[in-house]
């Protein structure tokens, strides 16, 4: 009994798994059918829209089909003419003599065929004229659009060129102004340095002149020598500061 119950449980689980698998396949098929139906509806809508519109491709197809029929009729007529000429190739008037030998009914059929060929050629000529007229209109329309685009491109190009020139001029002016400012700053620094140097030189000359006067006056030589050494040491201590200033402020 226990073995039969285990076997029944195993079969039940397998059947449930198969049933679930079948359900998944059914759902996938239903989705595919739904997608195909929607695609078919879209294609039918497009077909109806094409049938309802007098579009250019439909007109071309119909015109080409008619031209193909006319060409086939012309080819059949030419084949018949070739067969007639093959009957007596040495006699160029054989076709005329065959007309003389034909019955009235045969001549009427041939006349009817020639009339149809004439009407076909006339209709083909009219179609060619209408096609040439349509292509001429399309060409003029395209040419007008091309001219409009060229005019717009020329306007944009001139505007862009003017903007480029203005930008170049402004950049050049800014560079010149910057150069002038740098030159003026450099000249101002040179002038201030020269003034400072002249002032220092004048002060040193005054100090040297005062020392000489004291020496000529016969004063104490020891005191005068000490003052000169002190002044030289002061000038020596000021020189590195001036050199450092000139080096770091060109």
Protein Blocks (a to p, Z undefined) as FASTA:
>chain_A
ZZmmmmmmmmmmmmmmmmmmmmmmmmmmmmmmmmmmmmmmmmmmmmmmmmmpccfklmmm
mmmmmmmmmmmmmmmmmmmmmmmmmmmmmlmklmmmmmmmpcfklmmmmmmmmmmmmmmm
mmmmmmmmmmmmmmmmmmmmmmmmmmmmmmmmmmmmmmmmmmmmmmmmmmmmmmmmmmmm
mmmmmmmmmmmmmmmmmmmmmmmmmmmmmmmmmmmnopafklmmmmmmmmmmmmmmmmmm
mmmmmmmmZZ
